Amino acid sequence: MSRVYRYPWSALRGDYIRTGFGLVFTLLPLAAVVGSPVAMSVMGGLAALFLAFGARTGARHLSRFEVDAEGVTRYGISTLPIRRITVRWQEVDRVRLAFYSTRRDRSQGWMHLKVRGGSRRLGFDSIIDGFEDIAARTAGAAVTNGVPLSHATLRNFAALGLAIESDDEREVSGAGGMGADFGRPNIDRPDAGRPKGGR
């Protein structure tokens, strides 16, 4: 059975607001400095950065991810025309799960999961719906395929309730029997995906 996940509007609203304010505070001054090449270059460059950020946010918002027993597929706008990228679980050969803190005490932040299968790569922020499911299936694929994982990645999986053994006989102890079928573990944690302590 496949599941479809997206980045919700509520999670991206702040990025849209930042894009709007950024464009307002760069394009309006740009109109006032016409005739000054240096000022126009600076303000124009800043406006381009905010525009690119807004385009990236829109592309994430329009993307959808389908997850099933075979792999994960992204349907979305990366570069026109619409692209489809699939990473099959049996081909996963690299996994990285990073935690980015928004506070000095690392009590809040977000995670970013990168998964590669051959020449195909996908990335997921923890604000996406179903992040726990995607992370669990990715952990199962890493274990089954014998993918080496960094200590930071292991710690961050553990913060999601996925304790992966680091020896050659690795298993996902919190995965509810997850193995070659890349099933989803039983994670009964309301704060999963918003870890309090990874790295």
Secondary structure as a PSIPRED ss2 file (coil, helix, strand):
# PSIPRED VFORMAT (PSIPRED V4.0)

   1 M C   1.000  0.000  0.000
   2 S C   1.000  0.000  0.000
   3 R E   0.000  0.000  1.000
   4 V E   0.000  0.000  1.000
   5 Y E   0.000  0.000  1.000
   6 R E   0.000  0.000  1.000
   7 Y C   1.000  0.000  0.000
   8 P C   1.000  0.000  0.000
   9 W H   0.000  1.000  0.000
  10 S H   0.000  1.000  0.000
  11 A H   0.000  1.000  0.000
  12 L H   0.000  1.000  0.000
  13 R H   0.000  1.000  0.000
  14 G H   0.000  1.000  0.000
  15 D H   0.000  1.000  0.000
  16 Y H   0.000  1.000  0.000
  17 I H   0.000  1.000  0.000
  18 R H   0.000  1.000  0.000
  19 T H   0.000  1.000  0.000
  20 G H   0.000  1.000  0.000
  21 F H   0.000  1.000  0.000
  22 G H   0.000  1.000  0.000
  23 L H   0.000  1.000  0.000
  24 V H   0.000  1.000  0.000
  25 F H   0.000  1.000  0.000
  26 T H   0.000  1.000  0.000
  27 L H   0.000  1.000  0.000
  28 L H   0.000  1.000  0.000
  29 P H   0.000  1.000  0.000
  30 L H   0.000  1.000  0.000
  31 A H   0.000  1.000  0.000
  32 A H   0.000  1.000  0.000
  33 V C   1.000  0.000  0.000
  34 V C   1.000  0.000  0.000
  35 G C   1.000  0.000  0.000
  36 S C   1.000  0.000  0.000
  37 P H   0.000  1.000  0.000
  38 V H   0.000  1.000  0.000
  39 A H   0.000  1.000  0.000
  40 M H   0.000  1.000  0.000
  41 S H   0.000  1.000  0.000
  42 V H   0.000  1.000  0.000
  43 M H   0.000  1.000  0.000
  44 G H   0.000  1.000  0.000
  45 G H   0.000  1.000  0.000
  46 L H   0.000  1.000  0.000
  47 A H   0.000  1.000  0.000
  48 A H   0.000  1.000  0.000
  49 L H   0.000  1.000  0.000
  50 F H   0.000  1.000  0.000
  51 L H   0.000  1.000  0.000
  52 A H   0.000  1.000  0.000
  53 F H   0.000  1.000  0.000
  54 G H   0.000  1.000  0.000
  55 A H   0.000  1.000  0.000
  56 R H   0.000  1.000  0.000
  57 T H   0.000  1.000  0.000
  58 G H   0.000  1.000  0.000
  59 A H   0.000  1.000  0.000
  60 R H   0.000  1.000  0.000
  61 H H   0.000  1.000  0.000
  62 L H   0.000  1.000  0.000
  63 S C   1.000  0.000  0.000
  64 R E   0.000  0.000  1.000
  65 F E   0.000  0.000  1.000
  66 E E   0.000  0.000  1.000
  67 V E   0.000  0.000  1.000
  68 D C   1.000  0.000  0.000
  69 A C   1.000  0.000  0.000
  70 E C   1.000  0.000  0.000
  71 G E   0.000  0.000  1.000
  72 V E   0.000  0.000  1.000
  73 T E   0.000  0.000  1.000
  74 R E   0.000  0.000  1.000
  75 Y E   0.000  0.000  1.000
  76 G E   0.000  0.000  1.000
  77 I C   1.000  0.000  0.000
  78 S C   1.000  0.000  0.000
  79 T C   1.000  0.000  0.000
  80 L C   1.000  0.000  0.000
  81 P C   1.000  0.000  0.000
  82 I C   1.000  0.000  0.000
  83 R E   0.000  0.000  1.000
  84 R E   0.000  0.000  1.000
  85 I E   0.000  0.000  1.000
  86 T E   0.000  0.000  1.000
  87 V E   0.000  0.000  1.000
  88 R E   0.000  0.000  1.000
  89 W H   0.000  1.000  0.000
  90 Q H   0.000  1.000  0.000
  91 E H   0.000  1.000  0.000
  92 V E   0.000  0.000  1.000
  93 D E   0.000  0.000  1.000
  94 R E   0.000  0.000  1.000
  95 V E   0.000  0.000  1.000
  96 R E   0.000  0.000  1.000
  97 L E   0.000  0.000  1.000
  98 A E   0.000  0.000  1.000
  99 F E   0.000  0.000  1.000
 100 Y E   0.000  0.000  1.000
 101 S E   0.000  0.000  1.000
 102 T C   1.000  0.000  0.000
 103 R C   1.000  0.000  0.000
 104 R C   1.000  0.000  0.000
 105 D C   1.000  0.000  0.000
 106 R C   1.000  0.000  0.000
 107 S C   1.000  0.000  0.000
 108 Q C   1.000  0.000  0.000
 109 G E   0.000  0.000  1.000
 110 W E   0.000  0.000  1.000
 111 M E   0.000  0.000  1.000
 112 H E   0.000  0.000  1.000
 113 L E   0.000  0.000  1.000
 114 K E   0.000  0.000  1.000
 115 V E   0.000  0.000  1.000
 116 R E   0.000  0.000  1.000
 117 G E   0.000  0.000  1.000
 118 G C   1.000  0.000  0.000
 119 S C   1.000  0.000  0.000
 120 R E   0.000  0.000  1.000
 121 R E   0.000  0.000  1.000
 122 L E   0.000  0.000  1.000
 123 G E   0.000  0.000  1.000
 124 F E   0.000  0.000  1.000
 125 D E   0.000  0.000  1.000
 126 S C   1.000  0.000  0.000
 127 I C   1.000  0.000  0.000
 128 I C   1.000  0.000  0.000
 129 D C   1.000  0.000  0.000
 130 G C   1.000  0.000  0.000
 131 F H   0.000  1.000  0.000
 132 E H   0.000  1.000  0.000
 133 D H   0.000  1.000  0.000
 134 I H   0.000  1.000  0.000
 135 A H   0.000  1.000  0.000
 136 A H   0.000  1.000  0.000
 137 R H   0.000  1.000  0.000
 138 T H   0.000  1.000  0.000
 139 A H   0.000  1.000  0.000
 140 G H   0.000  1.000  0.000
 141 A H   0.000  1.000  0.000
 142 A H   0.000  1.000  0.000
 143 V H   0.000  1.000  0.000
 144 T H   0.000  1.000  0.000
 145 N H   0.000  1.000  0.000
 146 G C   1.000  0.000  0.000
 147 V C   1.000  0.000  0.000
 148 P C   1.000  0.000  0.000
 149 L C   1.000  0.000  0.000
 150 S C   1.000  0.000  0.000
 151 H H   0.000  1.000  0.000
 152 A H   0.000  1.000  0.000
 153 T H   0.000  1.000  0.000
 154 L H   0.000  1.000  0.000
 155 R H   0.000  1.000  0.000
 156 N H   0.000  1.000  0.000
 157 F H   0.000  1.000  0.000
 158 A H   0.000  1.000  0.000
 159 A H   0.000  1.000  0.000
 160 L C   1.000  0.000  0.000
 161 G C   1.000  0.000  0.000
 162 L C   1.000  0.000  0.000
 163 A C   1.000  0.000  0.000
 164 I E   0.000  0.000  1.000
 165 E C   1.000  0.000  0.000
 166 S C   1.000  0.000  0.000
 167 D C   1.000  0.000  0.000
 168 D C   1.000  0.000  0.000
 169 E C   1.000  0.000  0.000
 170 R C   1.000  0.000  0.000
 171 E C   1.000  0.000  0.000
 172 V E   0.000  0.000  1.000
 173 S C   1.000  0.000  0.000
 174 G C   1.000  0.000  0.000
 175 A C   1.000  0.000  0.000
 176 G C   1.000  0.000  0.000
 177 G C   1.000  0.000  0.000
 178 M C   1.000  0.000  0.000
 179 G C   1.000  0.000  0.000
 180 A C   1.000  0.000  0.000
 181 D C   1.000  0.000  0.000
 182 F C   1.000  0.000  0.000
 183 G C   1.000  0.000  0.000
 184 R C   1.000  0.000  0.000
 185 P C   1.000  0.000  0.000
 186 N C   1.000  0.000  0.000
 187 I C   1.000  0.000  0.000
 188 D C   1.000  0.000  0.000
 189 R C   1.000  0.000  0.000
 190 P C   1.000  0.000  0.000
 191 D C   1.000  0.000  0.000
 192 A C   1.000  0.000  0.000
 193 G C   1.000  0.000  0.000
 194 R C   1.000  0.000  0.000
 195 P C   1.000  0.000  0.000
 196 K C   1.000  0.000  0.000
 197 G C   1.000  0.000  0.000
 198 G C   1.000  0.000  0.000
 199 R C   1.000  0.000  0.000
